[in-house]
Amino acid sequence: MSTANIKKLAHLKLVGENGNAFAILARARGALKETGREDWQEIWTRFNAEATSGDYDHLLRTCMEWFECDSEDADDFDRIFPNKEEA
């Protein structure tokens, strides 16, 4: 399964929620489980491995790749974590 397919079926709210990495991972797991897919645990395993393979910024970027996030999430992410070359 590609991440594009997951993005269409699971929504993950990032803005206005607890920003702790473990809280984000818990919401992501819950969102996948709520899809009712039989393979949600397999998808979770792949997502979790990727999301936790880097730093906090990597976790957020992975969430935005794999999930449908609020439209303001990407704008807020770029505002909060500007490109280091631009900062």
CYANA upper distance limits for C-alpha pairs under 8 A (distance plus 0.5 A):
  1 MET  CA      5 ASN  CA      7.27
  1 MET  CA      6 ILE  CA      8.29
  2 SER  CA      6 ILE  CA      7.46
  3 THR  CA      7 LYS  CA      6.63
  3 THR  CA     65 GLU  CA      7.48
  3 THR  CA     66 TRP  CA      5.58
  3 THR  CA     67 PHE  CA      8.41
  4 ALA  CA      8 LYS  CA      7.17
  4 ALA  CA     66 TRP  CA      7.45
  5 ASN  CA      9 LEU  CA      7.43
  6 ILE  CA     10 ALA  CA      6.65
  6 ILE  CA     66 TRP  CA      6.60
  6 ILE  CA     67 PHE  CA      6.92
  7 LYS  CA     11 HIS  CA      7.85
  7 LYS  CA     65 GLU  CA      7.88
  7 LYS  CA     66 TRP  CA      5.75
  7 LYS  CA     67 PHE  CA      4.74
  7 LYS  CA     68 GLU  CA      5.45
  8 LYS  CA     67 PHE  CA      7.93
  8 LYS  CA     68 GLU  CA      7.05
  9 LEU  CA     35 THR  CA      7.24
  9 LEU  CA     67 PHE  CA      8.46
  9 LEU  CA     68 GLU  CA      8.29
 10 ALA  CA     31 ALA  CA      6.34
 10 ALA  CA     32 LEU  CA      6.66
 10 ALA  CA     35 THR  CA      7.06
 10 ALA  CA     67 PHE  CA      6.25
 10 ALA  CA     68 GLU  CA      6.67
 11 HIS  CA     31 ALA  CA      7.01
 11 HIS  CA     67 PHE  CA      6.21
 11 HIS  CA     68 GLU  CA      5.19
 11 HIS  CA     69 CYS  CA      6.32
 12 LEU  CA     27 ARG  CA      7.55
 12 LEU  CA     28 ALA  CA      6.81
 12 LEU  CA     31 ALA  CA      7.06
 12 LEU  CA     63 CYS  CA      8.32
 12 LEU  CA     67 PHE  CA      6.51
 12 LEU  CA     68 GLU  CA      6.63
 12 LEU  CA     69 CYS  CA      5.63
 12 LEU  CA     70 ASP  CA      7.96
 13 LYS  CA     17 GLU  CA      7.62
 13 LYS  CA     69 CYS  CA      6.20
 13 LYS  CA     70 ASP  CA      6.59
 14 LEU  CA     18 ASN  CA      8.46
 14 LEU  CA     19 GLY  CA      7.89
 14 LEU  CA     24 ILE  CA      7.99
 14 LEU  CA     69 CYS  CA      7.38
 14 LEU  CA     70 ASP  CA      7.75
 14 LEU  CA     73 ASP  CA      7.03
 15 VAL  CA     70 ASP  CA      7.87
 15 VAL  CA     72 GLU  CA      8.12
 15 VAL  CA     73 ASP  CA      6.54
 15 VAL  CA     76 ASP  CA      8.47
 18 ASN  CA     23 ALA  CA      6.85
 18 ASN  CA     24 ILE  CA      7.76
 19 GLY  CA     23 ALA  CA      7.28
 19 GLY  CA     24 ILE  CA      6.95
 20 ASN  CA     24 ILE  CA      6.78
 21 ALA  CA     25 LEU  CA      6.72
 21 ALA  CA     56 TYR  CA      7.42
 21 ALA  CA     59 LEU  CA      8.06
 22 PHE  CA     26 ALA  CA      6.61
 23 ALA  CA     27 ARG  CA      6.75
 24 ILE  CA     28 ALA  CA      6.67
 25 LEU  CA     29 ARG  CA      6.64
 25 LEU  CA     48 ASN  CA      8.06
 26 ALA  CA     30 GLY  CA      6.68
 27 ARG  CA     31 ALA  CA      6.56
 28 ALA  CA     32 LEU  CA      6.80
 28 ALA  CA     63 CYS  CA      8.30
 29 ARG  CA     33 LYS  CA      6.68
 29 ARG  CA     44 TRP  CA      6.85
 30 GLY  CA     34 GLU  CA      6.56
 31 ALA  CA     35 THR  CA      7.14
 32 LEU  CA     36 GLY  CA      8.22
 32 LEU  CA     37 ARG  CA      8.35
 32 LEU  CA     40 TRP  CA      6.26
 32 LEU  CA     43 ILE  CA      8.38
 32 LEU  CA     44 TRP  CA      7.50
 33 LYS  CA     37 ARG  CA      7.71
 33 LYS  CA     40 TRP  CA      6.37
 33 LYS  CA     41 GLN  CA      8.08
 35 THR  CA     40 TRP  CA      8.14
 36 GLY  CA     40 TRP  CA      7.94
 39 ASP  CA     43 ILE  CA      6.90
 40 TRP  CA     44 TRP  CA      6.49
 41 GLN  CA     45 THR  CA      6.65
 42 GLU  CA     46 ARG  CA      6.98
 43 ILE  CA     47 PHE  CA      6.57
 44 TRP  CA     48 ASN  CA      6.30
 45 THR  CA     49 ALA  CA      6.66
 46 ARG  CA     50 GLU  CA      6.87
 47 PHE  CA     51 ALA  CA      6.43
 47 PHE  CA     66 TRP  CA      8.13
 48 ASN  CA     52 THR  CA      6.43
 49 ALA  CA     53 SER  CA      6.68
 50 GLU  CA     54 GLY  CA      8.42
 50 GLU  CA     62 THR  CA      7.73
 51 ALA  CA     58 HIS  CA      7.11
 51 ALA  CA     59 LEU  CA      5.13
 51 ALA  CA     60 LEU  CA      8.33
 51 ALA  CA     62 THR  CA      6.03
 51 ALA  CA     63 CYS  CA      7.71
 52 THR  CA     58 HIS  CA      8.35
 52 THR  CA     59 LEU  CA      6.78
 53 SER  CA     58 HIS  CA      8.30
 54 GLY  CA     58 HIS  CA      5.92
 54 GLY  CA     59 LEU  CA      7.36
 55 ASP  CA     59 LEU  CA      6.94
 56 TYR  CA     60 LEU  CA      6.93
 57 ASP  CA     61 ARG  CA      6.70
 57 ASP  CA     81 PHE  CA      8.46
 58 HIS  CA     62 THR  CA      6.47
 59 LEU  CA     63 CYS  CA      6.72
 60 LEU  CA     64 MET  CA      6.83
 61 ARG  CA     65 GLU  CA      6.77
 62 THR  CA     66 TRP  CA      6.66
 63 CYS  CA     67 PHE  CA      6.19
 63 CYS  CA     69 CYS  CA      8.43
 64 MET  CA     68 GLU  CA      7.26
 64 MET  CA     69 CYS  CA      6.64
 64 MET  CA     74 ALA  CA      8.07
 69 CYS  CA     73 ASP  CA      6.86
 71 SER  CA     75 ASP  CA      8.17
 72 GLU  CA     76 ASP  CA      6.52
 73 ASP  CA     77 PHE  CA      6.47
 74 ALA  CA     78 ASP  CA      6.75
 75 ASP  CA     79 ARG  CA      6.70
 76 ASP  CA     80 ILE  CA      6.44
 77 PHE  CA     81 PHE  CA      6.20
 77 PHE  CA     82 PRO  CA      8.28
 78 ASP  CA     82 PRO  CA      5.60
 78 ASP  CA     83 ASN  CA      7.94
 82 PRO  CA     86 GLU  CA      7.34
 82 PRO  CA     87 ALA  CA      6.76
 83 ASN  CA     87 ALA  CA      6.79
